[in-house]
Amino acid sequence: MFYISSYLRSSIDLTIRRNYFNAILSCNKIHTTSVKYNSPHKEPNNHDQNKKISLTPKQRKLIDSMIRIDQAGEIGANYIYKGQIAILGNDKKVGPIIQEMWEQEKYHLKTFDEIIPRYRVRPTFLRPLWEAAGFILGVGTAMMGKEAAMACTEAVETVIGEHYNDQLRELLHIENDDISELRKVIKQFRDDELHHLDTAVDLDAQKAPLHGPLTAIIHNGCKIAIWITSRI
């Protein structure tokens, strides 16, 4: 009952949720573009140098936590889709769609694997745990059926989309070239994750058996994982 009531309190009607994300996007005035991660090894000009502002210790701590959590989240997402493909890869309807979403997650993880050393961020010590947990979750929900697999995607991507939005609001207050680039990356990845969410709903995620309790458990599990990763 705890998970059900928690989910009912935190869940938002899909239409309202989409409007919420669109409203945040409009307020932030961040334009939708296809972002490719840029190499840090370009020669700065005088204009670039003028825009370089040192981060405060508080901002540095915030960025470290953000990047560590984002990399860990993409690790978990990769292994969820890997687990789902292991079970549903041969399904002609959802197999190619899961594979397509997985390919985007691979790119997300590759990007954060490159960002980690650039920003000198300590990665999470719990990578093996998130890999195992993600794979088990992917396999487990896929074995329950296609709808349950999509319900898993719906729950996970809802949390990730909200989390990326929270990060974007924080980053808007930091004037720095490197942070501006990071903001673009996070925004693009946020849009990808919300597209995965919409795709999952379109593929009958909400028709999964025990949809409410299932997504509530996954939703709360993701929140706990974020809290742990921010500290370890």
C-alpha positions as CSV (number, residue, x, y, z in Angstrom):
1,M,0.0,0.0,0.0
2,F,2.9,2.4,0.7
3,Y,4.2,2.0,-2.9
4,I,0.7,2.5,-4.4
5,S,-0.1,5.6,-2.3
6,S,3.4,7.0,-3.0
7,Y,2.9,6.5,-6.7
8,L,-0.6,8.0,-6.7
9,R,0.8,11.1,-5.0
10,S,3.7,11.5,-7.3
11,S,2.2,10.4,-10.7
12,I,0.9,13.0,-13.0
13,D,-1.5,12.6,-15.9
14,L,0.5,12.0,-19.0
15,T,-0.9,15.0,-20.8
16,I,-0.2,17.3,-17.9
17,R,3.3,15.9,-17.5
18,R,4.1,16.6,-21.2
19,N,2.8,20.1,-20.8
20,Y,4.9,20.6,-17.7
21,F,8.1,19.6,-19.5
22,N,7.2,21.9,-22.4
23,A,6.5,24.8,-20.1
24,I,9.9,24.3,-18.4
25,L,11.6,24.3,-21.8
26,S,9.9,27.5,-22.8
27,C,10.8,29.2,-19.5
28,N,14.4,28.2,-19.7
29,K,14.6,29.4,-23.3
30,I,16.9,26.5,-24.3
31,H,16.6,25.8,-28.0
32,T,16.3,22.2,-29.1
33,T,19.3,21.2,-31.1
34,S,21.1,18.0,-31.9
35,V,24.1,18.1,-29.7
36,K,27.4,16.4,-30.3
37,Y,29.9,16.5,-27.5
38,N,32.8,18.8,-28.4
39,S,36.4,18.1,-27.7
40,P,37.9,20.4,-25.1
41,H,41.1,20.8,-27.1
42,K,40.2,23.8,-29.2
43,E,42.2,27.0,-29.1
44,P,40.3,29.6,-27.1
45,N,40.2,33.1,-28.5
46,N,40.0,36.3,-26.4
47,H,36.2,36.2,-26.4
48,D,36.3,32.7,-25.0
49,Q,38.8,33.7,-22.3
50,N,36.6,36.6,-21.2
51,K,33.7,34.2,-20.7
52,K,35.7,31.8,-18.5
53,I,34.6,32.2,-15.0
54,S,36.0,30.1,-12.1
55,L,33.4,28.0,-10.3
56,T,32.9,28.5,-6.6
57,P,33.5,25.5,-4.3
58,K,29.7,25.1,-4.0
59,Q,29.2,25.1,-7.7
60,R,32.1,22.7,-8.2
61,K,30.5,20.3,-5.7
62,L,27.1,20.6,-7.5
63,I,28.7,19.8,-10.9
64,D,30.6,16.9,-9.5
65,S,27.4,15.4,-8.1
66,M,25.4,16.0,-11.3
67,I,27.9,14.4,-13.6
68,R,28.5,11.4,-11.3
69,I,24.7,10.8,-11.0
70,D,24.2,11.2,-14.8
71,Q,26.9,8.8,-15.7
72,A,25.5,6.2,-13.2
73,G,22.0,6.7,-14.5
74,E,23.1,6.1,-18.1
75,I,24.9,2.9,-16.9
76,G,21.7,1.7,-15.4
77,A,19.6,2.6,-18.4
78,N,22.1,0.8,-20.7
79,Y,21.8,-2.4,-18.8
80,I,18.0,-2.2,-18.5
81,Y,17.8,-2.1,-22.3
82,K,20.4,-4.8,-22.6
83,G,18.3,-7.0,-20.3
84,Q,15.2,-6.3,-22.3
85,I,16.9,-7.0,-25.6
86,A,18.0,-10.4,-24.2
87,I,14.4,-11.4,-23.8
88,L,12.5,-9.4,-26.4
89,G,15.2,-8.8,-29.0
90,N,13.5,-11.2,-31.5
91,D,10.0,-9.6,-31.0
92,K,9.3,-8.0,-34.4
93,K,7.2,-5.2,-32.8
94,V,9.1,-4.0,-29.8
95,G,12.6,-5.5,-30.5
96,P,13.7,-2.9,-33.0
97,I,12.3,-0.1,-30.9
98,I,14.1,-1.2,-27.7
99,Q,17.3,-1.6,-29.8
100,E,16.9,2.0,-31.1
101,M,16.5,3.4,-27.6
102,W,19.4,1.3,-26.4
103,E,21.6,2.8,-29.1
104,Q,20.8,6.3,-27.9
105,E,21.6,5.3,-24.3
106,K,25.0,3.9,-25.5
107,Y,25.8,7.3,-26.9
108,H,24.7,9.0,-23.7
109,L,26.9,6.8,-21.6
110,K,29.9,7.2,-24.0
111,T,29.5,11.0,-23.7
112,F,29.4,11.0,-19.9
113,D,32.4,8.6,-19.9
114,E,34.3,11.4,-21.8
115,I,32.9,14.2,-19.6
116,I,34.0,12.5,-16.3
117,P,37.8,13.0,-16.8
118,R,37.4,16.3,-18.5
119,Y,35.6,17.8,-15.5
120,R,37.8,15.7,-13.1
121,V,34.8,14.1,-11.5
122,R,35.1,11.0,-9.4
123,P,32.8,8.3,-10.9
124,T,30.6,6.3,-8.6
125,F,32.1,3.4,-6.8
126,L,28.9,1.4,-7.4
127,R,29.1,0.9,-11.1
128,P,29.1,-2.9,-10.9
129,L,26.0,-2.7,-8.7
130,W,24.1,-0.4,-11.1
131,E,25.1,-2.7,-14.0
132,A,23.7,-5.8,-12.3
133,A,20.6,-4.0,-11.0
134,G,19.8,-2.6,-14.4
135,F,20.2,-5.9,-16.2
136,I,18.1,-7.8,-13.6
137,L,15.4,-5.1,-13.9
138,G,15.4,-5.3,-17.7
139,V,15.2,-9.0,-17.8
140,G,12.7,-9.3,-15.1
141,T,10.2,-6.8,-16.6
142,A,10.7,-8.2,-20.1
143,M,9.8,-11.7,-18.8
144,M,6.6,-10.3,-17.5
145,G,5.7,-9.2,-21.0
146,K,6.1,-6.4,-23.5
147,E,3.8,-4.1,-21.6
148,A,5.7,-4.6,-18.4
149,A,9.0,-3.9,-20.2
150,M,7.5,-0.6,-21.5
151,A,6.1,0.2,-18.0
152,C,9.7,-0.1,-16.7
153,T,10.8,2.3,-19.4
154,E,8.0,4.7,-18.5
155,A,8.9,4.7,-14.8
156,V,12.6,5.1,-15.4
157,E,12.4,7.7,-18.0
158,T,9.9,9.8,-16.0
159,V,12.5,10.0,-13.1
160,I,15.4,10.7,-15.4
161,G,13.4,13.4,-17.3
162,E,12.5,15.1,-14.1
163,H,16.0,14.8,-12.8
164,Y,17.5,16.3,-15.9
165,N,15.0,19.2,-15.7
166,D,16.1,19.9,-12.2
167,Q,19.7,20.0,-13.3
168,L,19.0,22.4,-16.1
169,R,17.3,24.8,-13.7
170,E,20.4,24.7,-11.5
171,L,22.8,25.1,-14.4
172,L,21.0,28.2,-15.7
173,H,22.4,30.1,-12.8
174,I,26.1,29.4,-13.7
175,E,27.7,31.6,-16.3
176,N,30.6,29.5,-17.7
177,D,31.5,28.2,-21.1
178,D,32.1,24.6,-20.0
179,I,28.8,24.7,-18.1
180,S,27.0,26.1,-21.1
181,E,28.2,23.1,-23.1
182,L,27.2,20.7,-20.3
183,R,23.8,22.3,-20.2
184,K,23.3,21.7,-23.9
185,V,24.3,18.0,-23.6
186,I,21.9,17.5,-20.6
187,K,19.1,19.2,-22.4
188,Q,19.5,17.0,-25.5
189,F,19.7,13.9,-23.4
190,R,16.6,15.0,-21.5
191,D,14.7,15.3,-24.7
192,D,15.8,11.8,-25.8
193,E,14.7,10.3,-22.5
194,L,11.2,12.0,-22.7
195,H,10.9,10.6,-26.2
196,H,11.6,7.2,-24.8
197,L,8.9,7.8,-22.2
198,D,6.3,8.8,-24.9
199,T,7.3,5.7,-26.9
200,A,6.8,3.4,-23.9
201,V,3.3,4.9,-23.3
202,D,2.4,4.5,-26.9
203,L,3.4,0.8,-26.7
204,D,0.9,0.1,-24.0
205,A,3.0,0.6,-20.9
206,Q,0.0,1.5,-18.9
207,K,-1.7,-1.8,-19.8
208,A,0.9,-3.8,-17.9
209,P,-0.3,-6.1,-15.2
210,L,-0.1,-4.3,-11.8
211,H,1.0,-1.2,-13.6
212,G,0.6,1.1,-10.6
213,P,2.6,-0.9,-8.0
214,L,5.2,-2.0,-10.6
215,T,6.0,1.6,-11.8
216,A,5.8,2.9,-8.2
217,I,8.5,0.4,-7.1
218,I,10.7,1.2,-10.0
219,H,10.1,5.0,-9.6
220,N,11.1,4.9,-5.9
221,G,14.0,2.6,-6.6
222,C,15.4,5.1,-9.1
223,K,15.0,7.9,-6.6
224,I,16.9,5.9,-4.0
225,A,19.7,5.1,-6.6
226,I,20.1,8.8,-7.3
227,W,20.4,9.6,-3.6
228,I,23.0,6.9,-3.0
229,T,25.0,7.8,-6.1
230,S,25.2,11.5,-5.1
231,R,27.1,10.3,-2.0
232,I,29.1,7.2,-3.1
